[in-house]
Amino acid sequence: MPKVKDVVILADGDFPSHEIPLDILRSAGFIISCDGAAGKLIETGIIPDMIAGDMDSLVPALQERFASIIYRSDCQETNDLTKAFMLALELNPETISILGATGLREDHTLGNISLLCDYSSMTPIPVTMWTNYGKFIFISGGGVFKAPAGSQVSLFALEDGIRMNSRGLKYQLQNVIFDNWWKATLNESVGDQFELIFEKGRVILFIGYL
């Protein structure tokens, strides 16, 4: 497959409606749509470059019309989002943006967000999940993160025992030990960036749009 700079994956959750994910979708260099989202995308006038999945959610008429760009996988060990992600990796992109991975069903939302950990361990390139309310990224150590003052910030640890400090948040983290998902949620940036300080661990960071 040819190398592309930026790949956008569209999953079958809430279709992008906020201007930020919509702009990402409209300016995408290469779009891989999960089969359940392809119909909605095509209705907007945007034709994906590839359609991935087991095709159980794509009507036969569209399967026939777009047969040349369908990547079909009947594997039941992975969901359609993961099928699309593995396909994206074959393009050797510089970034991967995931849209439409949340909303509609809470179980799918939680599963898709948790998959960020797996995806980020497969590649050194940035993988970001954009929703209609903000973005999710996976972090495995401390760092400085840009966010306009007033941005909502939440952290979710996927393992116990992570001890964290922070700078630049309204409610500073001072040796907070993660032993429950709520422990570092509903915070807020006070400047144009904030810093998280911890050695290692699997953490999902959410930064909301203003």
N, C-alpha and C positions, 0 to 999 in steps of 0.2 A: 504494500500500500504506500502511497505517496506521503511524505512528511508534511504535516500541517502545523501551523503555529498554535492555534487555539481550538480546542474541541469543546462543544457544548452538548451535554446529554440532557434530553428532555424525558422525564419520567411521567407516570400517569397519576400524579396527585393533583393538587390545585394548579391550574394553568397559570402561568405568570400574568399578573395584573399590575403590580407595582412597576414604576418606571425603570428601576434599576435592573431587575431580571428581564424585563421586556427589552431594554436596550441591549443587554447581553445576548439575548436571543436574536434580535434583529441584525446585530453586527457580527454574528458568529461566522467564523471562517469555515467551520465544518460542523454540521449538526447530525447527531445520532439520536433518533427518536425511539423510545420503547414502543412496542406495537400498540399498546393501549392509548398512547398519547398521539400517535401519528395522525389519526383522523382529525382531532381537534387542531393540530398544527396546520394541516393541509387546508382546513376550512379558513384559516387566517390568511391564506395565500402564500405561506412559506412551505417550500418543499424540502424535506430533510435530505441529507446526503446519503444516509443509510437508515434502515429501520431494523431494530434488533428485538429478538424475543422468540417465543414459541408460536406466535401468530394466532393465539387463541382469542385475542381481543381486537384483531384487525379484520374488518368485513371482507368477504371474498372479492368484492369488486375492487377494493383498494389493493388487495394482495395481487390481483391480476394486473392492475394498472402499474403498480410499482415493483413488479417482480424483480427487476434488474438491480434494485438497491436493497432488497430484503436479505438480511443475515439471520437465518433461522437456526434456532437451537432448541431441541426438545429436552434438554437436560433439566431434570427436576430438582437437582441439588443446588441450583442457583436461581435467583429471581431475575427478572428482565433487566433491572438496573445493573446488576453485576454482569450480565451478558453484554450490555452496552458498554460498560466500563472496560471489560477485557478487550473489546473491539477497539475502543479508543486508544488503549495502550499500544496497539499494533501500529497506530499512526505516528508514534513518537512525538507527541505534541509538547509544547512548552508549558501549557496549562490545561487543566480540565475543569470546566464549570458544570455543575449539576443543577438543573432546574426541575421544578415540579415534583420533588421527592417527598414533600410533606402535604398534610391536609387530607381531607376526605375520610381516611381510615387511620385511627390512632395507632393500630398495631403496625401498619405499613410505615407510618411516620417514624416510630421508634426503631423499627428494624433498619430502615434506610439510613437514619442518622448514625446508628451504631456501625454501619458498614463503612463510614468514613475512616475508622481506625484501620480496617483491613485494607481499604484502597490506598491509604497513605503509606502503609507499610510495603506496598508493591512498587512504589515509584518515588523518586526524589522530587518530582515536579509538584507544584502547588495544585491541590485538589480542594475546591470550594463548593459548598452546597448553598445555593441562593434561594431564599423563599420570598414570599410576598411581605415579609416582616423584617428580615435581616439575613445574616449569613452564618453558617456553621463552618468551622475549620477544626481539624485535629491537631493537637499539639502534644509533644512528648517531653518537653522541657521548657524552662523559662524563656522569656523573650519580651520584646517591646512590640506593641500592637497599636496601629493607628486607628483612631475613632474620634469623631468630632465630640466636643464637650456636650454632655447630655445624652450620649448614646447609651442605650440599655446594654448591660453586659451580664452574661450568666456563664457559669462553668459547671460542667458535669464530669465527675471522675468515674471512670469505668473500672476502677479497682480501689480497694481500701488502702489506707495508710499513707496517701500522698499528703505531704505537709507543704503548705504554700503561704507565701507572703506577696504583697502587692505594693505598687506605688501608682498614684494617679487615678484611684477609684474613690468614689464617694464614701463607701464603707470599706475601709482598708482591711485586707486579709493579714492577720498577724498570727503566723504559725497555725493556721487553720488546718485541721486534719480532716480529710474527706472520708466520712463514713456513711454518708447518705447523699442522694442526688441533690437535695435542696440546699446543701450547706453553703454554696457560693452562687446562688441564683439571685436575680433581681437587684443587681448592682448597677452602677452608672459611672461613666467616665467623666472626669472633671476638667480635663484639658483636651489637647488634640491627640494624645496618645496615653497609654498606660503600660505598666510593666508587671509581669507575673514572674515570681521567683520560686522555682522549685527544681529539683535535680532531675527527676525522671518520673514517668508514669503516663498512663493513657488518659487524656483529658479532651473533651469536646468543648470548644469555646464558641459562644453565640454572641454576635454583636448586632444590635438592632439598628434599623434605619431611623434617622430623625424625620 
